[in-house]
Amino acid sequence: MSLFKARDWWSTVLGEKEEFDQGCLCLADVDNSGNGQDKIIVGSFMGYLRIFNPHAVKTGDGPQAEDLLLEVQLRDPVLQVEVGKFVSGTEMLHLAVLHSRKLCVYSVSGTLGNVEHGNQYQIKLMYEHHLQRTACNMTYGPFGGIKGRDLICIQSMDGMLMVFEQESYAFGRFLPGSLLPGPLAYSPRTDSFITVSSCRQVESYKYQVLAFATDADKKQETEQQKLGSGKRLVVDWTLNIGEQALDICIIPFNQSASSVFVLGERNFFCLKDNGQIRFMKKLDCSPSCFLPYCSVSEGTINTLIGNHNHMLHVYQDVTLKWATQLPHVPVAVRVGSLHFPDYSQALPCPGCLCFSDLKGVIVTLSDDGHLQCSYLGTDPSLFQAPKVESRELNYDELDVELKELQRIIKDVKSQGVWPMTEREEDLKVFAVVSSSLDSVSQATNIEVGTDSVPSITVKITLQNRVVLQKVKLSVYVQPPLVLTCDQFTFDFAVPDMTSVAAFSVYLKKNYIPSELEGNAVVSYSRPTDRNPDGIPRVIQCKFRLPLKLICLPGQPSKTASQKLTIDTNKSPVSLPILFPDFASHSDDDQINVMGFRLLGGSRVTLLASRTSQRYRIQSEQFEDLWLITNELILRLLEYFEKQGIKDFACSFSGCIPLQEYFELIDHHFELRINGEKLEELLSERAVQFRAIQRRLLTRFRDKTPAPLQHLDTLLDGTYKQ
């Protein structure tokens, strides 16, 4: 086994197709056994609560039946589990389970068994709080400096902090300007709550300030108050870190100070408890979880950081001290004291690193339920490589073998194991768009209004050179354009056959497509002698739909609120020449002005300058300018290409109309402004919210910013999830 692999002491897979996140793992002596051994508490989004007490006989043993102390299915998904002094009148530890709309506190106890089944464990509900708002996460601690008990603070999806004094609800406060919730932690030394806002800055709020601020239950007077702008709730300190945060952890640095650790998407930060940066470290890989802990070296702090490359790194401040490989990507990591066997080679960390007074068992959990207890160390290798008998080389035999290998390689290439250029002649694909609209429109179930929606026929012709089986044709157009049929299958039993697929295209909904270009994709397999199943091949053929499919001639207008000017390097072309299908010959004075009416009612006007080399497109709506602008540029390029002019160019000298573009986005997502509707939307997806957020960050973390023309698709896809 590799030196840099985590030593697997005990592991198991939880459930089947269950999902977990960073709040779903907790280690504590939850049953108050008093023997100093932690139990592993795991909750899942499927509502399962499990408690483990691993007892491995030797390293790598699988889970035993007695390792699972308790497994219950709760009615609601589990967002977070924590263990603390949550019941009044006692300092015994109890288990707090956070659901999307409920907080439950349980006692966990075990009774000695008189039969071979062993001890029996059960949980008892001590109290529960039904939440008026959808929960995201929670933290706990001795708020206000109380001794002998822990209070709980829950952060809702709309940025409200709800404080519970054990069995009683204390108060609720809105965080100013909150849009989306971030990680939340409590600092006992400063008696503060620390979070990271959607503005990508770390914020600290004193408990005393929260306690004496305006009550959230009374904030129903104005719309501004509904958005959480409490007059007396002010932040203690802020620090802009410039990125979203995955987690926050607070560790006592010494008796007079503590450190605030923040794990970002690309960096992790160590802050003083007044918000000043102690140090920061840029990470080489995308992190997934972390756990800071005290170091035996004075003045330093160690940190475990898991990443999406299946690695677990140990840092001493900013210095990487150890790297170990995991069999999964951890979303949560904890360190605890379990029943560890006596292995002389079991070191919790290399060299001077150790886990203080803990025995150093590292517990990791993946998002699909892989739970593992491991330690850092090595096993001695007893393997010795046997001696290899040396022999003299026979160069004549090697020369013969080399020639045989070269012959095989040449034969493999000729058989077409990979695509060859001459194989393009196996199948030819042509697309022909009808020159006129269908006499009888094929449009059905349209949502365009009172306009008569036309359709146009497109024919795809396929000609084969060799025998091909199960040839599939798929046709794509930009929505809201739809096809009467988009999938076809052909069998070419003999060479030199011709098959035609015909279908109609029409506009279905009341908005314009991003482009009028369609794409026909043909996939087939080409059998070879060495690959009877065939080599997958794909051929594409593009076609362009006419503008008249979604647009009608209209009355031009010389005034409009939205305008766009295109500069060219050639003299202007008469618009009837460019758009003969929209030209009206009744008025020769209007050769430089042309009107278009998009199906559904929107109007666009195109003007060609008489004295300069410019064209202007204008409309009352900003989004209606694009299609006519694109069609104008394409037709100009075709016109000058036919004239033999190759240096024609178009340019835009004005400012990029980002303000208008962002106004469209704001209008599309105006649901954000209404706090009540936002809460209702987030309530429907509360269970999947944190898992989706993590997956999106992982998916787009290494990507470059999306171009503007794809922003709508990206945002719309994110919010639909």
ABEGO torsion letter per residue (X at the ends): XBAABBBBABBBBBEBGBBBBAAABBBBBAAGAGAGBBBBBBBBAAGBBBBBBBBBABBGBBBBAAABABBBBBABBBABBBBBBABBGBABBBBBBBBAABBBBBBBBBBBBABAAEBBBBBBBABBBBBABBBABBBBEBBGGBBGBBBBBBBBAAGBBBBBBEABBABBBBBBGBABBBBBBBBAAAGBBBBBBAAGBBBBBBAAAAAABBBAAABAABAAAAAGBBAABBBABBBBAGBBBABBBBBBABAABBBBBBBBAABBBBBBAAGBBABBBBBABBBABBBBBBBABBGBBBBBBBBAAGBBBBBBEABBABBBBBABBBABBBBBBBBBBBBAABBABBEABBAEABAGBBBBBBAAGBBBBBBBEBBBBABBBBBBBBBBBBAAAAAAAAAAAAAAAAAAAAAGABBBAAAAAABBBBBBBBABBBABBABBGBAAEABBBBBBBBBBBBBBABBBBGBBBBBBBBOABBBABABBBBBBABBGBBBBBBBBBBBABBBBBABABBBBBBBBBBBBAABAAEBBBBBBBBBBBBAAAABBBBBBBABBABBBBBBBABBBBBAAAABAAABBAABAAAAABBBBBBBGGBBBBBBBBAABBBBBBBBABAAAAAAAAAAAAAAAAAAAAAAGBAABBBBBABBBBAAAAAAAAAAAAAAAABAAAAAAAAAAAAAAAAAAAAAAAAAAAABBBBBAAAAAAAAAAAAAX
